Amino acid sequence: MYSATDVIWVLVAAILVFFMQAGFALCEAGLTRAKNTGNILMKNMMDFCIGTPCFWLIGFGIMFAGSGPLIGGFDPLIRGAYDFGTLPTWCYAIFQTVFCATAATIVSGSMAERTNFKAYCIYSAAISLVIYPISGHWIWGGGWLSALGFHDFAGSTCVHMVGGLIACLGAAMLGPRIGKYDKGGKARAIPGHNIMAMALGVFILWFCWFGFNGGSTVAMTADADMELASLVMFNTNLAAAVATVVGMIFTWIRYGKPDVSITFNAALAGLVAITAPCDCVTPVGAFFIGLIAGSLVVLSVEFFDNVAKIDDPVGAVSVHMVNGMWGTLAVGLFSNGGDGVGVGLFYGGGFKQLGIQALGIVSVAAYVLIVMFIVFKIIDKTVGLRVPAQIELDGLDIHEHGLASAYSGFAINDMTGMDMDVNENTDLGEDDYEKASRGQVDAAVKVVRQKTVVDGVYDTGMHKVSIICRLSKFDALKTALNTLGVTGITMTQVMGCGIQKGAGEKYRGVELDANLLPKVKVEVVVSKIPVDSVIEAAKKALYTGHIGDGKIFVYNVTRVVKVRTGEEDYAALQDVE
């Protein structure tokens, strides 16, 4: 007999797991470059939409239509009779479908920005047709690992390690993105274009993980079911929170500042790691699992970037593969024997459960890597795994999807954190404008004037003043100009360099190339207000006592036309100065 409570519980959980696609899409898009945003979003949509009919076609049958040691059976279109206790077959089928899609979507992030879209669609189908179903049968469908006592409650191995392994293999076979490594093999930082999108994606994933892990109880009727689901959710949240804090502290110590993207990766690492043991460990165990996951993800990102030379733009390999393995092993260490699981090493159970967990990791990894290597090779020899260099440089959006940009309108990227270092080339010895000599002020904020007579054209009394300065000084400059009476301002964000050295900031543990520094170009046109007053106000606002404080260009304006009224020259400027 079906249970309405259990059915509702599992269906709601399935909905939450489906919504993880949105989290992955935002996270991956944010950690990659804007020119590939549409491509990332398409991949996250299509791995679910391709995976769903593939899993329905044969995947579900391979996973659950029998209890053979290696494979379930062949039941195309799910027409056979199944017994899932208090759940109808279709309820359990949709629950497993969204899990299958999650395994497939993990791959897209690590192979982002250089993968042929046709290739992605093909290997995504392969994951849903045979990769996830067969390894899933071994663990959840009554296969040989299940018979041995292997435990993976909600998918550290079955979903995350499998997806992470494919991601690692795919990224290795593709090779790094153009520009990721210099000629000496040193990793270069390629920052993601939208950290806010990445953060929102992680929050969505964390929210949905309560359905991912909690829903895996597949029951909510008896008191024991309610108690187990509550423990699962508490452990899930605790491990993620601890991993996040550890990731922040670890990067703070290691890089001098807490790294935003890796800290958020650490949250996901904690969630992945607790997914296998969340039903059989105490909160104390969950604490230590999260603690190790938060450290492991930092070291792993550095290893794959600098040692293995596997370019993983979003850290999917470190989050899902590495911490999927760690979470699987954690069962053999921290299990207290709850939920019928073998007792772990730290609770007096010896090495038995730990050995079974290790065997599961090795066997699943061997199967996945061998089969997917063949799949990737076939794809590479037919449709091509990687896009040509020119398409990669231009961006996949325009060539693969005919999308000029995933963003419309004008956007300003705030890069105030990237600034210049004080060094022997820039320090002028006086940071107070009032005390500084004229020579020091002129050196810090250079003024370049157009000659008053050029080709017989005399000074018109109208001047365009173009000011290049630090973004952090924009508000002070704007205030100074407004105080002077200048109200018409055009501001654009630019990149530039001078003799100053770029700051040694790091992104995901890799030093940023700061040869080009973010600057602001502020342009005003004045006539009634003396141009020398504008120059002096700008100098005062921008001066800090270092070369590179700014540069001012003054141009003679020969004609101004106000479109609305037809007024010209002096009259056209009176309401915008």
N, C-alpha and C positions, 0 to 999 in steps of 0.2 A: 504494500500500500504506500502510495506517495504521501509525503509530508509537505503541506503547504508552507510551513516555516522553513524547511530545508530548501525547497525549490526557490522560494523568494530570496533566501540568503545567497544561494549559488548564482542565481540570475543577476542580482545586484552586484555581486562580486565580479561576474563576467563583464558587466557594463563598466565597472571601474578599471578592470584590466584592459578593456578595449580603449578606454580614454588614455591609457599610457602611451598610445600612438601619438597623441597630441604632445605629451611631455617629451618623448623622444624627438619629435619633429622640431620643437622649439629649442631643445638643448643642442641638437646637432646643427641646426641653422645658425644659432647664436655663436657657436664655437668655430664656424667656418666663415669664409669671406662672402660679402654681399653678392658677388657675381655668380654664386652657386646656390643661392637661397631657394629659388624655385625648383631646382633640381633635387635638393634635399627634401623639400616638402612633397614632391612627386614620389620619391622613393618610399617615404614613410606611408603615403597613401597606398601605393601600389603593392607593397609587400603584404599588406593586410588584404587587399582586394584580390590579389593573385593567390595568396595563401589560402584564403577561405574556400574557394571551389576545389583547390588541389587537395586540401585536407579532407574535404567532403568526398571527393572522388575516390581516393584510395588510402589517404593517410590515416584516417580514423580506424579503418579496418585493420591496417597493418599494426596499429598500436593496441587495439582492444579486441579484435575478433578471434580470439583464441588465446591459449596459455602456453604456447610453445616457447622453448628457451630463447630462441633468437628472433622470432617474428610471430605476430599475432595471427594474421590470416589475410584473406583477400575478400573484402566486402565492399565493392564499389557502390557509391551513393548511400551508404549506411542503410541497407535494407534488412539486415539480420536482426535477430532478437538478442538483447543485452540485458543484464541485470546489474543496475547501479543502485540497488537498495531503494531508498526513499525518493530517488530522482528519476524522472523520465529520461529516456535515452537522449532526446533532443536537448534537454537541459544540460546534461553532462557534455554533450557534443559541442555546444556553443562555448561552454567553459574551457574545454580543451582547445578549441579553435583559436580563441584569443591568446592562449598561452603559446600556441604554435607561432602565431603572428609576432609575438614578442621576441621569440628566438630569432626570427628572420630579420626583424628591424634593427637588432643590435649591430648587424654587419654593416649597415649603410654608413654609419659614422666614421669608422676606421678607414673605409675605402672611399671616403668623400673627396670631391674636387678633382678626380681624375678617372673615374670609372665610366665606361660606356653604359648608357642607360639601358640599351637592349640587353647587354650582358647582365646587368643587375636584375632585370625582370626574369631572365632565364634561371640564374642561380637561386633567386628567391623562391621560384617554383620548386626547384630541386630540394631545398630545405624543407618545404612543407609536404612534399610528396614522399620522401624517403628518409632524410637525415633525422629530423625531429621524431617522426613516428617510430623508427626502429630503435633508436637509443631510448626513447620514451617507453617503448614496450619493455625493454630490459629492466627499467626502473619502476614504472608505474603500471604496466600492463600485464604483470605476472611472469615476466621473463627471468632469465638466469640470475641477474643481479638481485632482483627482488627476492628470489628463492634463497639466496645466500644471506639475506638480511641487510643488504645495502639500504641506506636511508637518505632520502632527499625529499623533505616534506613538501616544499613548494617550488623547487626548481633551481637551486644553486648550480647543480650539474645539468639537469635535463634541459633547462632553458638558457641560463646565463653562461655557463661554461661552454656549452655547445655553440651558442651565438658568438661568444668571445673567441673561441678557437677558430671558427670560420673567419672572423674578423681579422685575427692575427695572420692566418695563412693568406687571406686575400690581400691584405696590406703589404705583406712581404713579397708576394708574387707580382703585385702591381709596381712596386718600387715607390720611393718617396715622391712627393710633389716637387715640381720644378722650383728651385730656390730654397728648398728645405735645408740642404747641406751645402757648405762652401767647398772649394776645391780640396781643402785639407780634411774634409769629412766632419767638420764641426757643425753641430745643429744650429740652425737659425730659427728664431721665433717667428711664427706666422699667426698673429693674434686673430681671434675671432672678432667678427664685426659688431656683435650685439650681445653684450654680457647680460643685459636685462632679459632678453629672450631666453638665454641659457638658464638664468636663475629661475625664471618662471617655469621653464620646462622641468627643472629639478623639483620644484615645489609640487607640481602636478604629479610627477612620478612618485614622490613620497606619499602624497595623498592617496594615489591609486594603489600603492603597495599594501595598504591595509586590506584591500580587496584581493590582491595577489596572494598574500600569505594567509590572511584571515579566512578568505573564502575557500582555501584549500582544506579546511576542516570538512567541507561539503555536508555539514550537518549543523543544526542549531536547535534541536528539539529537546534532548535530554540535558540535565544539569551538567553532566560531564562534558557535553559538547560546548555548552556556554562557557564553562570554566576554561576549556582548552582554547577556544577562540579568543577569549580575553587575554590569556597568557601569551598567545601567539602575537597579538597586536601590541601588547606591552613590550615584549622582547624586541619586536620589529622596530618600534619607535626608539627604544633605549639604545639599541646598537647603532642605529643611524645617527642619533644625536651625539653619542660618544665619538663615533668615527669622524664626524664633522668637526668637533672641537679639537680632536687630536690632529686632524689634517691642517687646521688653521695654525695650531701651535707649532707643528712640525715645520711647515713652510715659513713661518715667522722666524724661527730659529735658523733655519737653513738658508733662507734667501734674504733675511733682514726685514722683510715685510710679509704679512699674511697674504698668500696668493689666492685671489678670488676664485678663479676657475678650478683650481685643484681642490680648494676647500669644498666647493659644491660637488666635485667628483668624489670626494671623501664621503659625503652623505650617501651617494649612490653605492659606493663600495661597502659601506656598513649595511645597507639594505640588501645588497646581493649576498653578503657573507652570512647574514642571519636567516636567509630564506630556507636553507636546508635544515638547520637545527632548531628553528624557532619553537617547535612543539615539544622538544625534549631537553631543553636547558632551562636553568633558573635565570632570573634577571642578573645574577652575578656572572653567570656564564655569558649572557648576552653582552654585558659590560665589557668583558675581556675580548670577546669576538669583535666588537666594534672598535675597541682600542687598537687591536692589531690591524684591522682593516684600514683604519685611518692612516696608519704609518706605512702600511704595505703599498697603498695606492700611490703615495708620493715617490717612494723608491722605485716602484714599477714604471711610472711615467718617465723618470730619469733614465732607467735602464733601457727602455725601448727607444727613447730618443737618442741617447748618447752612446750606448754600447751595441745593442742589437741593430740600430739604424732602421727600425721599422717606424715609418711615419704614420702616426695615429692621431689625426687632428682633434678628436674629441675625448681620447683616453678610454675608448671602449674596451680595448684589450686589457688594460690595467684594472678597470672597474669590473668587467664581467668575467673574463677568463681567469685572471689571477685571483680575484676575490671569490669567484665561483668555486675555484679549487680550494681556497682557504676555508670557505664555509662548509664545504663537503668534508674536509678533514676535521673541522671543528666538532662535527658530530661524534667522531671517534675519540675526541679529547674531553668534551664538556657534557656529553649526554649523561643525565642522571637516571636513565632507564624509563623516563616518562613516555607515554603514548606507545608503549610496547617496543621501544627501541633498545638495542643493546647498550649496556653501560659503558661509558667512555673511560679512557685511561686515568683521568684525574679523579674519577669517582670509584676507582678500585676495580674497574672492569678489565684491566690489562690491555693488551694490544689487539685483541680479536676484532673489535668493531673498527678500530683505526685501520687495521689491515684490510678489512672489507671495503672501507671507504676509499683507501688508496688504490685498491684493485679496480674499483669502479671508475675512478678518475683515469687511470692508465688505459683501461679497455675502451671506454667511451671516446677518449682522446684519439686513440689509434684508429678507431672506426671512422670518426668524423674527419680526421686529417687525410686519411687515405682516399676516402670516397670524394671529399671535396677537392682534393688535389686533382683527381681525374676530371671532375666536373669543370673546374677552373681551366684546366689545360684544353679540354674540348672547346670550351667557350672562346678561349684565347685564339685557338687555331681556326675558328669559324667566324664568329661575328667580331672578335677582338675584345679583350678585357679592358684595355685602357684607351682613352681618347687620344688623338694626335696632339702633339705639343702645342700647336697654335690654338686649338680649341680649349685646351687647359688654360693657356695664358689669357685668352679672351673671356673665359668663363663658360661653364656648361649651360647656363640659362639661355643665352642667346643662340647658341648653336644646336643644342639638344632639344630645346623647347620653343624657340622663337620668341623668348621673353627678354625684352631689352633690359628690364630691371624688375626685381620683385618689390621695389619701393617706388612710389610716385611722389612727385613734389620735391621740395628742398629739405635736406636734413643736415644738421650740424653734429659732427661727432666730437664730443667733449674729450679732449686729450690733455687736460691740464696737468696730469701727473707726469707726462713726459716733458721735462724741462732741462735746462742746461746745468752743467756742473760748474761750480766756482773753481777756477784753476789758474795757473800762472799766466795763461794767455788772456784771461778776462778780468782779473781783479785790478781795479784802479786805485784802491787804497782809501776810498772815502764813499760811504753809502748815504750820507746826508746831503740832499740837494742844495740846501742853503749854504753849507760849508764847502761844497765842492767848487773847484776852480772852473773857469769857463772851458779850459782845455779838457778837464775830466768829463764835464757834461757833454761836450762835443764829441768826445771819444765814445761815450756810452750810447748816446742817441745821435747818430749821424744825420745831417741834413744835406740833401742834394737838391739844388735849385736849377730849374731850367733858366737859360739866359733870357733876359728881358727882351732882347731883340734877336729874333731868329728869322732869317730870310726876309728881312725888312718888316716883320710884323712886330709892333711895339706892345709893351705890357698893357693889357686891357683893364687891369684892375680886378679881374676875376681870376681866382687861382684854385686849382685842385690840389689838395694836400692828401697824399697817400702815406699812411702810417703803418709800418710793419712792427708788430710787438708781440709779447707773450700773451697767450690767452688769459692767463691769470691776472693780467693788468688791464683787461678790457673794461671792466666795470669802473675802475679808477679813471681811465682815459675818457670814457663816455661821460662820467660825472663832471670832469674838468671841462670838457667841451660844452656840455649843457650849461654849466655855470657861466661860461664865456658868452653864451647866446647861440651857440651852434646846435641846431636841432635836427638838421638833415644829415643823417649818417648812413653809409653803406658799409656793411661788415661781411667779410668772407673769410673762411678758414683756409689757410694755405700751409704748405710745408716748405722749409728752407733750411739753409745752413750757412754758417760763417766760419770764423776761426775757433769759435767755442766748441768744446767737446760735448757730446751728448751724454745724458745721464745713464748710468749703468743699471737700468731697471731690468727686471726679469719677468717673463711670461711663461708659466708652467715650467719654471726652473731653467729656462733658456734665455740668455741675455738678448734684449731687444737691440736691433740695429738702429742706433739713434743718430746716424749721419745726417738724416733729415729730421728736423725738429718741427713740431706743430706750432704754427704762428697764426696770428690774426692780422688781416689787412683791413684797416679802417680808412674809408675815403670820404672826404667832405669837400664841398665847393663853396668858397666864400667870396664876398665882394665888399659889403659894408663893414664886416668885421676884419680888421687888419690881419693879414696872413702871418705877420710876425708874432701877433698875440696868440694865434692858434699854435704856432710852432713852440713858443715858450710854454704854454699850458701843457702841451703834449710832452715836452721834455721833462717838466716837473712831475707829471703824473707817472711817467715811465721809468725815471731814473732810480737805479739801485746801486750804482757804483761799479758796474761790470760791463765790459764790452759785450754786445749782444742784447742790451736793453731794448734796442729798437733802431729803426731807421726811418727817416722822414724824407719823402720826395715831394717837391713843389713844382707844379706845372702851370704854365700860362694857358688859360681857357679863352679861346677866341669867340665862341658863341654858345649861348644857352637858350633853349626854347622850352617853354612850358606848354605841354600839349593841350591841357584843359582850356587855357585862356588865350593861347597864342602869344603871350608876353615873351619878350626876349631879353637876354643878357641881364643887366642889373635888376630890372623889374621882375624877371622870372625867378630870381633867387631870394627875394625878400621874405617869403613866408617859410623858407626851409633852412635859413641860416641859424 
